Amino acid sequence: MLLASLVFLIISSIQAPTFSTWLLCGLGKAHIVLLLVSKRLSPEWRWALTGILLTIELTLLCSYIMPTSWVGHDEWEWLYETLSHGHFTIYDRPPLLMLALEVLLLVHTFNSRFVRLASPMVLTMALSMMGAQLWLQLQTSSGPSESISLWMAAGLMLLALYQTRPWLAADHPGATRLATVLALGLSSTFMLSALGYWHFQNVQTQYRLERTARQISDNVLEHVSQSLENHHRAMSHLTSAWSMLERPPSQDQWDSLAVNFNDDFGYQALLAFVSPSGVITRVATRGIPPRTGLPFNQLMHPLSGNAPLSPGADGYTDVIDLKGMGPGVMFYLPSRDGRGVIFGATLSVIALAPLLSTLTTLLGEEHVVLNAYEHGRQIYRLGPAETPAEASYCNVLSLGQEGITLCTTPTRQRLAREYSSMPDIVLVVGLIFSLMMFVLFQLNRRLNAQHMMERDARDALEQEAEQRRELQQAIEWMAHHDDLTGLANRRHFMNLAGTWREDAGITLLMIDLDHFKAINDTLGHQQGDHVLAEVARALKLAIDVHNGLIARYGGEEFMALVPGIDPSSLTDLATSLREAVSGTGLIHPATERPITVSIGMATGTAGALNGLIQRADTALYQAKRAGRNRAVLSPPSG
Ligand SMILES: Nc1nc2c(ncn2[C@@H]2O[C@H](COP(=O)(O)OP(=O)(O)OP(=O)(O)O)[C@@H](O)[C@H]2O)c(=O)[nH]1
């Protein structure tokens, strides 16, 4: 793709009609070569070369968008002509669209992050600019220069495709693509508006220029026509004067009237009085030796076919060669005596060059060039030595029998002055803005995606932490409790009891299910577990009433601790526990009566817990021995 792009640019630069096209192609080729060798270059060199190219392109671009109040056309012209040794003028700049695209593509090579973000928009811009270039060229006349800019546009377009390749190759999930398309749509609308505005303004400028050119041309025509009319009127007066004399003017009369007349009209080459036979009898000349006789007959020669002194008619020639005075026209007005007999005619020769040179100041001020044509043949050129632009406007001047065509063409300087750089500024700013807009959209989308990812990751992390916390709690609970009954285990019980004040009076109870083995044996181990769990739940409820602690001591045996050592309340306590167990509704399979527990109790202080356990255990043993389903209080220790 890169090579194809290079080929297109080489073709266009070989045939480049102007230095600007050649320069633009050259910059494009340098850009491609830079891309080709960039991997072998050190970063410093790459940056330096890119910087040089970019400086040149930006300088060219600035010549479009810098207000002329900052840097005038003359300064730009001087800069370019100096740099290009006179090849290049400010009025022959590279096509703006192509130049803007090339700058974008070059900027595109700078930063890989920017490349990824801006790629789709650069590609869209390349497509739009190529389309716009093509459309503009179809609108205007086609010629070799147009086809060359098409080659150039195609080359730059391929270059843009190449540079957006990483983005095109990347795998985009559907949502991302949709977001990109939306961002592209919005940014492209903005960009196309800028392009549209630019084109509209250019068309307006073109209309304005055509109007101005027509106006200048009309002014020129009016100026010349006015001069000729004045001349003709004056000549009629002169002729009338001879008619009033009813004879040809004497030398004195000629000198007093005709010579002054000749001096008044600077563009008049010769004024003469001609006898009916065609011989010049009186003459006043400007630039032609004041002689009478043959030389002027030569001038008169073309008149012979026109019957110059035909009675009653004013006459004039076509534009003729005035032998050494360039092209010109002869006018002649016959004079008649009182009887209407022509006794001679006044002949005036107007040379075109002096006549049109009266326009020098006007043309110079307006910066236009004047060309005069007769039958399509250029016969005269006047105006500043500046290069004329293509646009010109023509009017026909009635001079002689056929008239001549006067065409005014504004110079390029004039066009440059008429052009406002505002459309170009709007276009370039619009392009940059739409690109930035797209990048911002993309950045925003990325940030959103990143934000969502971060939020998801944070949620997942929090969830995991919560799970860990729950697991930790479960582990801790399991470490401190019996999982079958949910009661504290023996160690936890001991730890909790250790927190009680040592001198607090307490009662320790050892509670054991009666004939539990038989339950297991008869109903099964699972049912035995159920019984254990139900009894534990009932015992806990009963112990909680007394703000005590209860734990599973092991097997079918429970251990409880309640504050207080009052013997009467101990009996109530034991009774409430036994009732709680029988209240579960569980029936012992062997006796077919509610299940029962035996309880051993010991009172003392919390500080002597181990001794209390031992004494309560002994009391429990005694309760079992005494027939079960009862409570025995251990006698107070020693
Ligand atoms: N289902 C079940 N049985 C258990 C569990 N722990 C211990 N046992 C059983 O409990 C029974 C205890 O039996 P013994 O020590 O003979 O006592 P007993 O049958 O209750 O008779 P006395 O205590 O003398 O009234 C044994 O059969 C144990 O297997 C348990 O977690 N689940």
The ligand as a MOL file (V3000), in Angstrom:
LIG
                    3D

  0  0  0     0  0            999 V3000
M  V30 BEGIN CTAB
M  V30 COUNTS 32 34 0 0 0
M  V30 BEGIN ATOM
M  V30 1 N -26.2460 -40.0450 67.8680 0
M  V30 2 C -25.1520 -39.7080 68.5770 0
M  V30 3 N -24.7390 -40.4800 69.5330 0
M  V30 4 C -23.6660 -40.1330 70.2940 0
M  V30 5 C -22.9650 -38.9310 70.0670 0
M  V30 6 N -21.9230 -38.8740 70.9960 0
M  V30 7 C -22.0220 -39.9700 71.7500 0
M  V30 8 N -23.0890 -40.7450 71.3580 0
M  V30 9 C -23.5580 -41.9820 71.8770 0
M  V30 10 O -24.0800 -41.7590 73.1820 0
M  V30 11 C -24.0700 -42.9900 73.8140 0
M  V30 12 C -23.6960 -42.8100 75.2540 0
M  V30 13 O -23.9590 -44.0190 75.8850 0
M  V30 14 P -23.6220 -44.2780 77.3040 0
M  V30 15 O -22.3330 -43.6080 77.6760 0
M  V30 16 O -23.6370 -45.7770 77.5080 0
M  V30 17 O -24.7580 -43.6780 78.1540 0
M  V30 18 P -26.3140 -43.8410 78.1250 0
M  V30 19 O -26.7520 -44.8550 77.1250 0
M  V30 20 O -26.9010 -42.4820 77.8600 0
M  V30 21 O -26.6700 -44.3020 79.5210 0
M  V30 22 P -26.5610 -43.3980 80.7480 0
M  V30 23 O -25.7920 -42.2150 80.4990 0
M  V30 24 O -25.9470 -44.2100 81.7520 0
M  V30 25 O -27.9770 -43.0290 81.0410 0
M  V30 26 C -23.0890 -43.8530 73.0310 0
M  V30 27 O -23.7820 -44.9040 72.4350 0
M  V30 28 C -22.4740 -42.9500 72.0380 0
M  V30 29 O -22.2010 -43.6250 70.8710 0
M  V30 30 C -23.3820 -38.1070 69.0180 0
M  V30 31 O -22.8260 -37.0820 68.7520 0
M  V30 32 N -24.4850 -38.5550 68.2990 0
M  V30 END ATOM
M  V30 BEGIN BOND
M  V30 1 1 1 2
M  V30 2 2 2 3
M  V30 3 1 2 32
M  V30 4 1 3 4
M  V30 5 2 4 5
M  V30 6 1 4 8
M  V30 7 1 5 6
M  V30 8 1 5 30
M  V30 9 2 6 7
M  V30 10 1 7 8
M  V30 11 1 8 9
M  V30 12 1 9 10
M  V30 13 1 9 28
M  V30 14 1 10 11
M  V30 15 1 11 12
M  V30 16 1 11 26
M  V30 17 1 12 13
M  V30 18 1 13 14
M  V30 19 2 14 15
M  V30 20 1 14 16
M  V30 21 1 14 17
M  V30 22 1 17 18
M  V30 23 2 18 19
M  V30 24 1 18 20
M  V30 25 1 18 21
M  V30 26 1 21 22
M  V30 27 2 22 23
M  V30 28 1 22 24
M  V30 29 1 22 25
M  V30 30 1 26 27
M  V30 31 1 26 28
M  V30 32 1 28 29
M  V30 33 2 30 31
M  V30 34 1 30 32
M  V30 END BOND
M  V30 END CTAB
M  END
